[in-house]
Amino acid sequence: MTPETDILPFIPQRQPFVMIGQLVACDENGATTKFEVEPSNFFSENGELKEPALVENIAQTAAARIGYICHKENKPVPIGYIAAVQNLVIRRLPKAGETLETEIVIKNQVMHVTIITGTIKVNGITIADCEMKIFIQSNT
């Protein structure tokens, strides 16, 4: 796929809660996004992006993946909900001006529940990761 810079068609979130900026890669196994941390971000405090934004960044990367796939298949983009976050490790908070590179990998998908692993890197160094269960609302 070519990088998608307008990610809004693929996710249900709108400003000020958009925590991804570009869909870089997407396939049946996962997705990668980029996001530049702005000092004015809703979740920024003292020049750092806070923990809830990192969890949301991983979830929105997963949302962008399914949204992109549905968009290409001319299907409605479903809404997903974070059902659980496990083994969350935050090594440091990103600073304003840094670019997050987030990768999600699908571990398992059963009916309307998708289990992913998510990793956030800055300059190639992992700053956060977790496992996440996402419930996808049926469009039928």
Secondary structure, DSSP 8 states (H G I E B T S, - for coil): ---BS--GGG-S--TTS----EEEEEETTEEEEEEE--TT-TTEETTEE-HHHHHHHHHHHHHHHHHHHHHHTT-----EEEEEEEEEEE----BTT-EEEEEEEEEEEETTEEEEEEEEEETTEEEEEEEEEEEE----
